[in-house]
Amino acid sequence: METLVIYFSFTGKTKLVAERKAAAESAALLPLAFKKHKGKLWAYTAGCFAAMKRKKAELADITCDFSKYGRFIIAVPIWAGYPAPPVNNVVPLIPAGSKVELIFTSGSGNSKNSGKLIADEFAKNGITVTSVTDVKAATIK
């Protein structure tokens, strides 16, 4: 079963985590990016609000054949207690029956509630979340 690591990184910390995980798993890597650059002010205001409302983001085109993979690792930062909006774009792209591992990077190192929210969204689509790992952003070097 092939593995795909999908990640969104605003500051570069989640990117480091995703690249290390992909190397360790011999997995393909798929970065998610905003269609237009967003600044820190946007992330800390509108971005956090969008995360809390679980809205999708305007992303650059995602050109990937998700059907090639049976296992997915998704790494995203936590904004205002919720996964950053790009994760909401990914949920409907993962094929039913797939296994997903979630990796969150957060300031507090505690995103238990965020994991449950996303796991519930995946479950609605017939996807199993196998684990949720929270990495405290300050520890990423």
Secondary structure, 3 states (H helix, E strand, C coil): CCEEEEEECCCCHHHHHHHHHHHHHCCEEEEECECCCCCHHHHHHHHHHHHHCCCCCCECCCCCCHHHCCEEEEEEEEECCEECCHHHHHHHHCCCCCEEEEEEEECCCCCHHHHHHHHHHHHHCCCEEEEEEEEEHHHCC
